[in-house]
Amino acid sequence: MWKKILPGLVITASVVLAIASVWGDSLIVDEIPHIGAGYSYLVKQDMRINPEHPPLAKDLAAVPLLFIDLNQTAFNTPFWQENVNGQWDFGRNLIFQSGNDANLITHLAKLPMLIFFVLAAWLLYHWLNHRYGFGPALFGLVMFVFSPTVLAHSRFVTTDVPALWAVLTASFFFFRYLEHPSHKNLLIAGLIFGVAQLTKFSVFLLVPFFILAALFWMWASTNSWRERSKIFFASILIMAIGYIAVVWPIYGLHTMNYPVAMQERDMQAQVGFARPALVRDVIIKTADIPYWRAFDQYLFGLLMVNQRQAGGNTIYFEGRVSQSGGPTYFPVVYFIKETLAWWLATALALLALVLYFSRFKQHAPRFKHWCKENFVELAMVLWLLIYWGISIQSKLNIGVRHLIPTYPFAVFLVSVGMAYLIKRSRNYGSEIRGLKSIIPYSLFLILVILMAGQIYLVSQNYPHFLTYFNESVGGPSNAYKTVVDSNLDWGQDLKRLGNFVADNKINKIEVDYFGWADPLYYLKDHVEWLHAGKYRSAAEFKAKNDSDGWLAVSATFKQNSKQNPATSYDWLDAYQPVATIGNSIFVYQIK
């Protein structure tokens, strides 16, 4: 009985932590346009804003907002009626500047996002339990739901955790069809693939991944070219079902009331110089074709993302400000953003791999059969290679969150390593007198310690899960010296800054805030605008400010300002912050 109850308790505990920890947050940068866009999709069936992300997560976040009486004057502003993709100002106006309750909107929109988190956690546990049993499955579940990155992003109205769920779920059903082909499994795999494409455009990588996985399965599972042909065309059919039966009609609903002339204008303005030119021209020129224009909107978003990936973003990384962190960015950030308990587990899994392949000569004579038996695990390795390979080459280095679609497979494979170590320890212990129970129980104790360590290390950072960094960089308080942006500072602490100002009875504070939540909503008339270069020195600040010496600077703006020493915030380095709000906003008083 406890084997059935314990996984549910683990998931429930993580969900409670997720909800409780986010209740004091202000909306992060990307949530402002996502919530506004989702609400506009459901109310207007018009996808003129935020086309660079598919609609599923935004729609889900906006559903609860339909049940409260929101002031809709944002639809009367130029941000909706005239601007090209006025997503940022529209979202801010709807949430903060139309007389609506921003705190209520924040809480209601975030809650549905946990559905993706819970479904992914349950499926990961189910998959592991089915293949390797309760112990490895529970281990994988704990390491997954208490990953600081996964737990932090589970509460956000963004596309990252939905993409994680999409990759995991679509792969599960695609692999199930390959191993157990039937019309039912083919249809389910196709529909799930289509839903997955509605989460994030990076999930498009499932197309080459599924093709390569199918080719690998064709080679490993049969020598019949007829059977291989059936597998290949069935795989293509699965993806066709997804696009034709799910993506196309859903985009049709989202573009019903999108004026054709405006759609063409928006495309020309946003991807008019995108590459490849042939694809760009076809997308723009076919936007007025009835029925096709819905799918054209999907292709438009896909092209926007490709254009953004090529352009990069201004970032601070390891003491340098640039447009890209380079090939070391993701490996370094991934390492420092996960717990040392996870990395110890990974090291043990690599040890298991070495032990396994030390005996691999036993499998060599029937290598093809071995590949078929271990197809799921090998396909997961393939996904990691594809996704990591593309990520490392990308110029868009703004956060470890872009690696989130790889997390469930990484956890799965590490848990497989734990399963192999458990199996080997039992066999090894049975061969040596006196060690029959000691070795297995010692390994069991290590796994329990790792799970407990994972829970402890992450819970210790409550409620600031987004800002978790391991001890290799000195933890969250020191992490800004290595990296910022969505790894540390994503606008989540403006509400807490407002509370600090109120608690300390601060009459005026100058603020340079990295985010799109409205400072006036949380700080009222206590806020004065600040920006890098407004003051060149402490002496200039003392002479010109009218805030009684108070100022607050987001970590991202403070570090990014180093790009230009003449206008940077380096003069603040001579002062200790009076407070650091949630690890992301530095507060000073300089008299």
Secondary structure, DSSP 8 states (H G I E B T S, - for coil): -HHHHHHHHHHHHHHHHHHHHHTT----TTHHHHHHHHHHHHHH----S-TTS-SHHHHHHHGGGGGS----GGGGSHHHHTSTT-HHHHHHHHHHSSS--HHHHHHHHHGGGHHHHHHHHHHHHHHHHHHH-HHHHHHHHHHHHT-HHHHHHTTSSSSHHHHHHHHHHHHHHHHHHHHS--HHHHHHHHHHHHHHTTT-GGGGGHHHHHHHHHHHHHHHH-S-HHHHHHHHHHHHHHHHHHIIIIIHHHHHHHTTTS-HHHHHHHHHHHHTT-SSHHHHHHHHHTTTSTTHHHHHHHHHHHHHHHHHHHH---EEETTEEES---TTHHHHHHHHHS-HHHHHHHHHHHHHHHHHHHTGGGTGGGHHHHHHHTHHHHHHHHHHHHHHHHHHH-S--S-GGGGGGGHHHHHHHHHHHHHHHHHHHHHHHHHSTT-TTHHHHHHHHHHHHHHHHHHHHHHTTTT-GGG---GGGTSGGGGGGTB-GGGT-SSTTHHHHHHHHHHTT-S-EEEE--SSS-HHHHHGGGEEE--TTS-SSHHHHHHH--STTEEEEEHHHHHHGGGSGGGSSGGGGGS--SEEETTTEEEEE--
